[in-house]
Amino acid sequence: MAFIIAESVGIWVGAFAAVRHNTAADTLAMLGGAFAISMPTFGHRRCCSWFFSLKLSLLPVGAGAG
């Protein structure tokens, strides 16, 4: 599932950057891609937890095994 999401977003952002070559949008897309690829796994996990649980309210926050 992660591969499908990464490929879908990557192809879309790459096409977006290619259409807007040498613009601020191209630079922003390239910086975002470089940031995403260099971010460690625990950072992705924290960002996804924040987004899906606190912003979208789709997942419980701090659910323990209790």
PDB file with SEQRES, HELIX, SHEET and CRYST1 records, atoms N, CA, C and O in Angstrom:
SEQRES   1 A   66  MET ALA PHE ILE ILE ALA GLU SER VAL GLY ILE TRP VAL          
SEQRES   2 A   66  GLY ALA PHE ALA ALA VAL ARG HIS ASN THR ALA ALA ASP          
SEQRES   3 A   66  THR LEU ALA MET LEU GLY GLY ALA PHE ALA ILE SER MET          
SEQRES   4 A   66  PRO THR PHE GLY HIS ARG ARG CYS CYS SER TRP PHE PHE          
SEQRES   5 A   66  SER LEU LYS LEU SER LEU LEU PRO VAL GLY ALA GLY ALA          
SEQRES   6 A   66  GLY                                                          
HELIX    1 AA1 ALA A    2  VAL A   19  1                                  18    
HELIX    2 AA2 ALA A   24  SER A   38  1                                  15    
HELIX    3 AA3 THR A   41  SER A   49  1                                   9    
HELIX    4 AA4 TRP A   50  LYS A   55  3                                   6    
CRYST1    1.000    1.000    1.000  90.00  90.00  90.00 P 1           1          
ATOM      1  N   MET A   1       0.823  -1.181   0.000  1.00  0.00           N  
ATOM      2  CA  MET A   1       0.000   0.000   0.000  1.00  0.00           C  
ATOM      3  C   MET A   1       0.872   1.252   0.000  1.00  0.00           C  
ATOM      4  O   MET A   1       0.577   2.220  -0.702  1.00  0.00           O  
ATOM      5  N   ALA A   2       1.939   1.231   0.784  1.00  0.00           N  
ATOM      6  CA  ALA A   2       2.829   2.393   0.839  1.00  0.00           C  
ATOM      7  C   ALA A   2       3.482   2.643  -0.516  1.00  0.00           C  
ATOM      8  O   ALA A   2       3.663   3.790  -0.925  1.00  0.00           O  
ATOM      9  N   PHE A   3       3.834   1.560  -1.208  1.00  0.00           N  
ATOM     10  CA  PHE A   3       4.431   1.703  -2.534  1.00  0.00           C  
ATOM     11  C   PHE A   3       3.454   2.351  -3.508  1.00  0.00           C  
ATOM     12  O   PHE A   3       3.842   3.221  -4.288  1.00  0.00           O  
ATOM     13  N   ILE A   4       2.208   1.942  -3.469  1.00  0.00           N  
ATOM     14  CA  ILE A   4       1.200   2.503  -4.370  1.00  0.00           C  
ATOM     15  C   ILE A   4       0.991   3.982  -4.086  1.00  0.00           C  
ATOM     16  O   ILE A   4       0.898   4.786  -5.013  1.00  0.00           O  
ATOM     17  N   ILE A   5       0.915   4.344  -2.816  1.00  0.00           N  
ATOM     18  CA  ILE A   5       0.747   5.753  -2.456  1.00  0.00           C  
ATOM     19  C   ILE A   5       1.964   6.566  -2.876  1.00  0.00           C  
ATOM     20  O   ILE A   5       1.824   7.648  -3.446  1.00  0.00           O  
ATOM     21  N   ALA A   6       3.146   6.054  -2.600  1.00  0.00           N  
ATOM     22  CA  ALA A   6       4.372   6.780  -2.947  1.00  0.00           C  
ATOM     23  C   ALA A   6       4.506   6.962  -4.453  1.00  0.00           C  
ATOM     24  O   ALA A   6       4.879   8.039  -4.918  1.00  0.00           O  
ATOM     25  N   GLU A   7       4.206   5.928  -5.210  1.00  0.00           N  
ATOM     26  CA  GLU A   7       4.299   6.036  -6.664  1.00  0.00           C  
ATOM     27  C   GLU A   7       3.247   6.987  -7.220  1.00  0.00           C  
ATOM     28  O   GLU A   7       3.541   7.771  -8.123  1.00  0.00           O  
ATOM     29  N   SER A   8       2.045   6.931  -6.704  1.00  0.00           N  
ATOM     30  CA  SER A   8       0.983   7.817  -7.183  1.00  0.00           C  
ATOM     31  C   SER A   8       1.327   9.276  -6.920  1.00  0.00           C  
ATOM     32  O   SER A   8       1.228  10.116  -7.815  1.00  0.00           O  
ATOM     33  N   VAL A   9       1.722   9.565  -5.716  1.00  0.00           N  
ATOM     34  CA  VAL A   9       2.068  10.946  -5.364  1.00  0.00           C  
ATOM     35  C   VAL A   9       3.326  11.377  -6.098  1.00  0.00           C  
ATOM     36  O   VAL A   9       3.400  12.508  -6.577  1.00  0.00           O  
ATOM     37  N   GLY A  10       4.304  10.507  -6.196  1.00  0.00           N  
ATOM     38  CA  GLY A  10       5.556  10.845  -6.865  1.00  0.00           C  
ATOM     39  C   GLY A  10       5.377  11.146  -8.336  1.00  0.00           C  
ATOM     40  O   GLY A  10       5.970  12.094  -8.851  1.00  0.00           O  
ATOM     41  N   ILE A  11       4.575  10.362  -9.014  1.00  0.00           N  
ATOM     42  CA  ILE A  11       4.328  10.603 -10.435  1.00  0.00           C  
ATOM     43  C   ILE A  11       3.575  11.913 -10.624  1.00  0.00           C  
ATOM     44  O   ILE A  11       3.896  12.688 -11.525  1.00  0.00           O  
ATOM     45  N   TRP A  12       2.575  12.166  -9.782  1.00  0.00           N  
ATOM     46  CA  TRP A  12       1.806  13.400  -9.887  1.00  0.00           C  
ATOM     47  C   TRP A  12       2.679  14.626  -9.631  1.00  0.00           C  
ATOM     48  O   TRP A  12       2.626  15.594 -10.390  1.00  0.00           O  
ATOM     49  N   VAL A  13       3.476  14.591  -8.571  1.00  0.00           N  
ATOM     50  CA  VAL A  13       4.346  15.730  -8.253  1.00  0.00           C  
ATOM     51  C   VAL A  13       5.422  15.903  -9.318  1.00  0.00           C  
ATOM     52  O   VAL A  13       5.764  17.034  -9.665  1.00  0.00           O  
ATOM     53  N   GLY A  14       5.958  14.814  -9.840  1.00  0.00           N  
ATOM     54  CA  GLY A  14       6.953  14.906 -10.901  1.00  0.00           C  
ATOM     55  C   GLY A  14       6.386  15.525 -12.167  1.00  0.00           C  
ATOM     56  O   GLY A  14       7.043  16.355 -12.796  1.00  0.00           O  
ATOM     57  N   ALA A  15       5.187  15.140 -12.547  1.00  0.00           N  
ATOM     58  CA  ALA A  15       4.534  15.732 -13.720  1.00  0.00           C  
ATOM     59  C   ALA A  15       4.224  17.205 -13.482  1.00  0.00           C  
ATOM     60  O   ALA A  15       4.387  18.032 -14.379  1.00  0.00           O  
ATOM     61  N   PHE A  16       3.780  17.530 -12.275  1.00  0.00           N  
ATOM     62  CA  PHE A  16       3.499  18.918 -11.903  1.00  0.00           C  
ATOM     63  C   PHE A  16       4.754  19.773 -12.026  1.00  0.00           C  
ATOM     64  O   PHE A  16       4.707  20.878 -12.565  1.00  0.00           O  
ATOM     65  N   ALA A  17       5.879  19.259 -11.524  1.00  0.00           N  
ATOM     66  CA  ALA A  17       7.142  19.994 -11.587  1.00  0.00           C  
ATOM     67  C   ALA A  17       7.640  20.109 -13.026  1.00  0.00           C  
ATOM     68  O   ALA A  17       8.223  21.128 -13.396  1.00  0.00           O  
ATOM     69  N   ALA A  18       7.419  19.087 -13.835  1.00  0.00           N  
ATOM     70  CA  ALA A  18       7.884  19.122 -15.220  1.00  0.00           C  
ATOM     71  C   ALA A  18       7.115  20.141 -16.050  1.00  0.00           C  
ATOM     72  O   ALA A  18       7.687  20.808 -16.912  1.00  0.00           O  
ATOM     73  N   VAL A  19       5.820  20.257 -15.789  1.00  0.00           N  
ATOM     74  CA  VAL A  19       5.006  21.222 -16.533  1.00  0.00           C  
ATOM     75  C   VAL A  19       5.388  22.650 -16.147  1.00  0.00           C  
ATOM     76  O   VAL A  19       5.349  23.548 -16.989  1.00  0.00           O  
ATOM     77  N   ARG A  20       5.751  22.864 -14.902  1.00  0.00           N  
ATOM     78  CA  ARG A  20       6.105  24.200 -14.410  1.00  0.00           C  
ATOM     79  C   ARG A  20       7.616  24.323 -14.199  1.00  0.00           C  
ATOM     80  O   ARG A  20       8.075  24.746 -13.139  1.00  0.00           O  
ATOM     81  N   HIS A  21       8.366  23.949 -15.214  1.00  0.00           N  
ATOM     82  CA  HIS A  21       9.832  23.927 -15.150  1.00  0.00           C  
ATOM     83  C   HIS A  21      10.394  25.322 -14.865  1.00  0.00           C  
ATOM     84  O   HIS A  21       9.957  26.309 -15.457  1.00  0.00           O  
ATOM     85  N   ASN A  22      11.372  25.391 -13.949  1.00  0.00           N  
ATOM     86  CA  ASN A  22      12.062  26.629 -13.562  1.00  0.00           C  
ATOM     87  C   ASN A  22      11.130  27.686 -12.986  1.00  0.00           C  
ATOM     88  O   ASN A  22      11.307  28.873 -13.257  1.00  0.00           O  
ATOM     89  N   THR A  23      10.153  27.282 -12.206  1.00  0.00           N  
ATOM     90  CA  THR A  23       9.278  28.210 -11.499  1.00  0.00           C  
ATOM     91  C   THR A  23       9.355  27.906 -10.003  1.00  0.00           C  
ATOM     92  O   THR A  23      10.006  26.951  -9.580  1.00  0.00           O  
ATOM     93  N   ALA A  24       8.684  28.729  -9.223  1.00  0.00           N  
ATOM     94  CA  ALA A  24       8.659  28.503  -7.776  1.00  0.00           C  
ATOM     95  C   ALA A  24       7.955  27.184  -7.441  1.00  0.00           C  
ATOM     96  O   ALA A  24       8.336  26.498  -6.493  1.00  0.00           O  
ATOM     97  N   ALA A  25       6.929  26.833  -8.221  1.00  0.00           N  
ATOM     98  CA  ALA A  25       6.215  25.576  -7.983  1.00  0.00           C  
ATOM     99  C   ALA A  25       7.137  24.376  -8.212  1.00  0.00           C  
ATOM    100  O   ALA A  25       7.074  23.394  -7.473  1.00  0.00           O  
ATOM    101  N   ASP A  26       7.985  24.458  -9.226  1.00  0.00           N  
ATOM    102  CA  ASP A  26       8.953  23.393  -9.509  1.00  0.00           C  
ATOM    103  C   ASP A  26       9.937  23.260  -8.352  1.00  0.00           C  
ATOM    104  O   ASP A  26      10.227  22.151  -7.901  1.00  0.00           O  
ATOM    105  N   THR A  27      10.442  24.374  -7.882  1.00  0.00           N  
ATOM    106  CA  THR A  27      11.393  24.361  -6.767  1.00  0.00           C  
ATOM    107  C   THR A  27      10.743  23.805  -5.506  1.00  0.00           C  
ATOM    108  O   THR A  27      11.353  23.010  -4.790  1.00  0.00           O  
ATOM    109  N   LEU A  28       9.520  24.213  -5.234  1.00  0.00           N  
ATOM    110  CA  LEU A  28       8.808  23.720  -4.052  1.00  0.00           C  
ATOM    111  C   LEU A  28       8.552  22.215  -4.147  1.00  0.00           C  
ATOM    112  O   LEU A  28       8.696  21.499  -3.156  1.00  0.00           O  
ATOM    113  N   ALA A  29       8.179  21.739  -5.320  1.00  0.00           N  
ATOM    114  CA  ALA A  29       7.950  20.303  -5.504  1.00  0.00           C  
ATOM    115  C   ALA A  29       9.240  19.521  -5.293  1.00  0.00           C  
ATOM    116  O   ALA A  29       9.225  18.465  -4.660  1.00  0.00           O  
ATOM    117  N   MET A  30      10.347  20.020  -5.810  1.00  0.00           N  
ATOM    118  CA  MET A  30      11.635  19.339  -5.657  1.00  0.00           C  
ATOM    119  C   MET A  30      12.102  19.353  -4.199  1.00  0.00           C  
ATOM    120  O   MET A  30      12.629  18.354  -3.710  1.00  0.00           O  
ATOM    121  N   LEU A  31      11.913  20.475  -3.505  1.00  0.00           N  
ATOM    122  CA  LEU A  31      12.287  20.538  -2.088  1.00  0.00           C  
ATOM    123  C   LEU A  31      11.415  19.605  -1.249  1.00  0.00           C  
ATOM    124  O   LEU A  31      11.911  18.940  -0.339  1.00  0.00           O  
ATOM    125  N   GLY A  32      10.129  19.557  -1.552  1.00  0.00           N  
ATOM    126  CA  GLY A  32       9.232  18.649  -0.835  1.00  0.00           C  
ATOM    127  C   GLY A  32       9.616  17.195  -1.046  1.00  0.00           C  
ATOM    128  O   GLY A  32       9.587  16.396  -0.110  1.00  0.00           O  
ATOM    129  N   GLY A  33       9.973  16.857  -2.269  1.00  0.00           N  
ATOM    130  CA  GLY A  33      10.401  15.491  -2.559  1.00  0.00           C  
ATOM    131  C   GLY A  33      11.704  15.139  -1.849  1.00  0.00           C  
ATOM    132  O   GLY A  33      11.850  14.042  -1.312  1.00  0.00           O  
ATOM    133  N   ALA A  34      12.650  16.079  -1.851  1.00  0.00           N  
ATOM    134  CA  ALA A  34      13.922  15.838  -1.168  1.00  0.00           C  
ATOM    135  C   ALA A  34      13.709  15.688   0.340  1.00  0.00           C  
ATOM    136  O   ALA A  34      14.349  14.853   0.980  1.00  0.00           O  
ATOM    137  N   PHE A  35      12.813  16.495   0.902  1.00  0.00           N  
ATOM    138  CA  PHE A  35      12.514  16.399   2.328  1.00  0.00           C  
ATOM    139  C   PHE A  35      11.856  15.056   2.658  1.00  0.00           C  
ATOM    140  O   PHE A  35      12.216  14.407   3.640  1.00  0.00           O  
ATOM    141  N   ALA A  36      10.898  14.648   1.836  1.00  0.00           N  
ATOM    142  CA  ALA A  36      10.177  13.397   2.093  1.00  0.00           C  
ATOM    143  C   ALA A  36      11.097  12.186   1.983  1.00  0.00           C  
ATOM    144  O   ALA A  36      10.968  11.242   2.763  1.00  0.00           O  
ATOM    145  N   ILE A  37      12.017  12.199   1.032  1.00  0.00           N  
ATOM    146  CA  ILE A  37      12.892  11.042   0.835  1.00  0.00           C  
ATOM    147  C   ILE A  37      13.961  10.963   1.931  1.00  0.00           C  
ATOM    148  O   ILE A  37      14.427   9.872   2.261  1.00  0.00           O  
ATOM    149  N   SER A  38      14.351  12.112   2.494  1.00  0.00           N  
ATOM    150  CA  SER A  38      15.417  12.105   3.493  1.00  0.00           C  
ATOM    151  C   SER A  38      14.892  12.029   4.927  1.00  0.00           C  
ATOM    152  O   SER A  38      15.680  11.891   5.863  1.00  0.00           O  
ATOM    153  N   MET A  39      13.592  12.117   5.109  1.00  0.00           N  
ATOM    154  CA  MET A  39      12.998  12.060   6.445  1.00  0.00           C  
ATOM    155  C   MET A  39      13.001  10.616   6.941  1.00  0.00           C  
ATOM    156  O   MET A  39      12.597   9.714   6.207  1.00  0.00           O  
ATOM    157  N   PRO A  40      13.445  10.385   8.165  1.00  0.00           N  
ATOM    158  CA  PRO A  40      13.456   9.008   8.680  1.00  0.00           C  
ATOM    159  C   PRO A  40      12.037   8.474   8.914  1.00  0.00           C  
ATOM    160  O   PRO A  40      11.072   9.235   8.980  1.00  0.00           O  
ATOM    161  N   THR A  41      11.943   7.173   9.034  1.00  0.00           N  
ATOM    162  CA  THR A  41      10.644   6.505   9.169  1.00  0.00           C  
ATOM    163  C   THR A  41       9.866   6.995  10.385  1.00  0.00           C  
ATOM    164  O   THR A  41       8.650   7.170  10.303  1.00  0.00           O  
ATOM    165  N   PHE A  42      10.538   7.220  11.507  1.00  0.00           N  
ATOM    166  CA  PHE A  42       9.808   7.669  12.688  1.00  0.00           C  
ATOM    167  C   PHE A  42       9.229   9.060  12.495  1.00  0.00           C  
ATOM    168  O   PHE A  42       8.224   9.403  13.119  1.00  0.00           O  
ATOM    169  N   GLY A  43       9.839   9.854  11.652  1.00  0.00           N  
ATOM    170  CA  GLY A  43       9.288  11.174  11.341  1.00  0.00           C  
ATOM    171  C   GLY A  43       8.030  11.066  10.500  1.00  0.00           C  
ATOM    172  O   GLY A  43       7.061  11.789  10.730  1.00  0.00           O  
ATOM    173  N   HIS A  44       8.040  10.157   9.517  1.00  0.00           N  
ATOM    174  CA  HIS A  44       6.838   9.919   8.718  1.00  0.00           C  
ATOM    175  C   HIS A  44       5.713   9.405   9.599  1.00  0.00           C  
ATOM    176  O   HIS A  44       4.561   9.813   9.453  1.00  0.00           O  
ATOM    177  N   ARG A  45       6.051   8.517  10.503  1.00  0.00           N  
ATOM    178  CA  ARG A  45       5.043   7.948  11.400  1.00  0.00           C  
ATOM    179  C   ARG A  45       4.407   9.047  12.255  1.00  0.00           C  
ATOM    180  O   ARG A  45       3.189   9.070  12.432  1.00  0.00           O  
ATOM    181  N   ARG A  46       5.217   9.941  12.777  1.00  0.00           N  
ATOM    182  CA  ARG A  46       4.693  11.017  13.616  1.00  0.00           C  
ATOM    183  C   ARG A  46       3.807  11.960  12.799  1.00  0.00           C  
ATOM    184  O   ARG A  46       2.741  12.363  13.264  1.00  0.00           O  
ATOM    185  N   CYS A  47       4.236  12.310  11.594  1.00  0.00           N  
ATOM    186  CA  CYS A  47       3.441  13.202  10.743  1.00  0.00           C  
ATOM    187  C   CYS A  47       2.120  12.550  10.345  1.00  0.00           C  
ATOM    188  O   CYS A  47       1.078  13.207  10.351  1.00  0.00           O  
ATOM    189  N   CYS A  48       2.154  11.283  10.005  1.00  0.00           N  
ATOM    190  CA  CYS A  48       0.921  10.586   9.626  1.00  0.00           C  
ATOM    191  C   CYS A  48      -0.007  10.438  10.820  1.00  0.00           C  
ATOM    192  O   CYS A  48      -1.220  10.580  10.671  1.00  0.00           O  
ATOM    193  N   SER A  49       0.532  10.158  11.997  1.00  0.00           N  
ATOM    194  CA  SER A  49      -0.299  10.058  13.204  1.00  0.00           C  
ATOM    195  C   SER A  49      -0.992  11.378  13.487  1.00  0.00           C  
ATOM    196  O   SER A  49      -2.189  11.410  13.775  1.00  0.00           O  
ATOM    197  N   TRP A  50      -0.254  12.447  13.406  1.00  0.00           N  
ATOM    198  CA  TRP A  50      -0.813  13.774  13.655  1.00  0.00           C  
ATOM    199  C   TRP A  50      -1.922  14.084  12.642  1.00  0.00           C  
ATOM    200  O   TRP A  50      -3.005  14.536  13.015  1.00  0.00           O  
ATOM    201  N   PHE A  51      -1.642  13.840  11.371  1.00  0.00           N  
ATOM    202  CA  PHE A  51      -2.597  14.191  10.325  1.00  0.00           C  
ATOM    203  C   PHE A  51      -3.866  13.356  10.402  1.00  0.00           C  
ATOM    204  O   PHE A  51      -4.969  13.903  10.396  1.00  0.00           O  
ATOM    205  N   PHE A  52      -3.721  12.026  10.474  1.00  0.00           N  
ATOM    206  CA  PHE A  52      -4.891  11.161  10.429  1.00  0.00           C  
ATOM    207  C   PHE A  52      -5.678  11.135  11.733  1.00  0.00           C  
ATOM    208  O   PHE A  52      -6.890  10.921  11.710  1.00  0.00           O  
ATOM    209  N   SER A  53      -5.013  11.349  12.878  1.00  0.00           N  
ATOM    210  CA  SER A  53      -5.760  11.284  14.131  1.00  0.00           C  
ATOM    211  C   SER A  53      -6.224  12.648  14.616  1.00  0.00           C  
ATOM    212  O   SER A  53      -7.367  12.781  15.055  1.00  0.00           O  
ATOM    213  N   LEU A  54      -5.383  13.654  14.549  1.00  0.00           N  
ATOM    214  CA  LEU A  54      -5.774  14.955  15.087  1.00  0.00           C  
ATOM    215  C   LEU A  54      -6.463  15.848  14.061  1.00  0.00           C  
ATOM    216  O   LEU A  54      -7.404  16.564  14.405  1.00  0.00           O  
ATOM    217  N   LYS A  55      -6.026  15.818  12.843  1.00  0.00           N  
ATOM    218  CA  LYS A  55      -6.624  16.695  11.827  1.00  0.00           C  
ATOM    219  C   LYS A  55      -7.862  16.077  11.174  1.00  0.00           C  
ATOM    220  O   LYS A  55      -8.864  16.768  10.984  1.00  0.00           O  
ATOM    221  N   LEU A  56      -7.810  14.799  10.831  1.00  0.00           N  
ATOM    222  CA  LEU A  56      -8.932  14.154  10.163  1.00  0.00           C  
ATOM    223  C   LEU A  56      -9.842  13.378  11.101  1.00  0.00           C  
ATOM    224  O   LEU A  56     -10.948  12.999  10.713  1.00  0.00           O  
ATOM    225  N   SER A  57      -9.398  13.138  12.324  1.00  0.00           N  
ATOM    226  CA  SER A  57     -10.150  12.367  13.326  1.00  0.00           C  
ATOM    227  C   SER A  57     -10.553  10.988  12.821  1.00  0.00           C  
ATOM    228  O   SER A  57     -11.660  10.523  13.094  1.00  0.00           O  
ATOM    229  N   LEU A  58      -9.666  10.338  12.091  1.00  0.00           N  
ATOM    230  CA  LEU A  58      -9.936   9.003  11.570  1.00  0.00           C  
ATOM    231  C   LEU A  58      -9.384   7.905  12.478  1.00  0.00           C  
ATOM    232  O   LEU A  58      -9.892   6.784  12.464  1.00  0.00           O  
ATOM    233  N   LEU A  59      -8.372   8.206  13.250  1.00  0.00           N  
ATOM    234  CA  LEU A  59      -7.738   7.209  14.113  1.00  0.00           C  
ATOM    235  C   LEU A  59      -7.762   7.695  15.553  1.00  0.00           C  
ATOM    236  O   LEU A  59      -7.749   8.901  15.796  1.00  0.00           O  
ATOM    237  N   PRO A  60      -7.798   6.771  16.515  1.00  0.00           N  
ATOM    238  CA  PRO A  60      -7.774   7.191  17.914  1.00  0.00           C  
ATOM    239  C   PRO A  60      -6.386   7.706  18.302  1.00  0.00           C  
ATOM    240  O   PRO A  60      -5.368   7.254  17.779  1.00  0.00           O  
ATOM    241  N   VAL A  61      -6.374   8.646  19.217  1.00  0.00           N  
ATOM    242  CA  VAL A  61      -5.108   9.208  19.687  1.00  0.00           C  
ATOM    243  C   VAL A  61      -4.731   8.532  20.991  1.00  0.00           C  
ATOM    244  O   VAL A  61      -5.519   8.520  21.936  1.00  0.00           O  
ATOM    245  N   GLY A  62      -3.526   7.967  21.053  1.00  0.00           N  
ATOM    246  CA  GLY A  62      -3.007   7.385  22.280  1.00  0.00           C  
ATOM    247  C   GLY A  62      -3.743   6.152  22.756  1.00  0.00           C  
ATOM    248  O   GLY A  62      -3.831   5.915  23.960  1.00  0.00           O  
ATOM    249  N   ALA A  63      -4.267   5.372  21.850  1.00  0.00           N  
ATOM    250  CA  ALA A  63      -4.959   4.143  22.250  1.00  0.00           C  
ATOM    251  C   ALA A  63      -3.929   3.129  22.725  1.00  0.00           C  
ATOM    252  O   ALA A  63      -3.031   2.740  21.978  1.00  0.00           O  
ATOM    253  N   GLY A  64      -4.068   2.715  23.955  1.00  0.00           N  
ATOM    254  CA  GLY A  64      -3.130   1.762  24.522  1.00  0.00           C  
ATOM    255  C   GLY A  64      -3.697   0.346  24.517  1.00  0.00           C  
ATOM    256  O   GLY A  64      -4.795   0.104  24.017  1.00  0.00           O  
ATOM    257  N   ALA A  65      -2.944  -0.568  25.072  1.00  0.00           N  
ATOM    258  CA  ALA A  65      -3.376  -1.970  25.138  1.00  0.00           C  
ATOM    259  C   ALA A  65      -4.083  -2.255  26.451  1.00  0.00           C  
ATOM    260  O   ALA A  65      -4.135  -3.401  26.898  1.00  0.00           O  
ATOM    261  N   GLY A  66      -4.625  -1.220  27.067  1.00  0.00           N  
ATOM    262  CA  GLY A  66      -5.159  -1.368  28.388  1.00  0.00           C  
ATOM    263  C   GLY A  66      -6.492  -1.877  28.513  1.00  0.00           C  
ATOM    264  O   GLY A  66      -6.995  -2.022  29.627  1.00  0.00           O  
TER     265      GLY A  66                                                      
END                                                                             
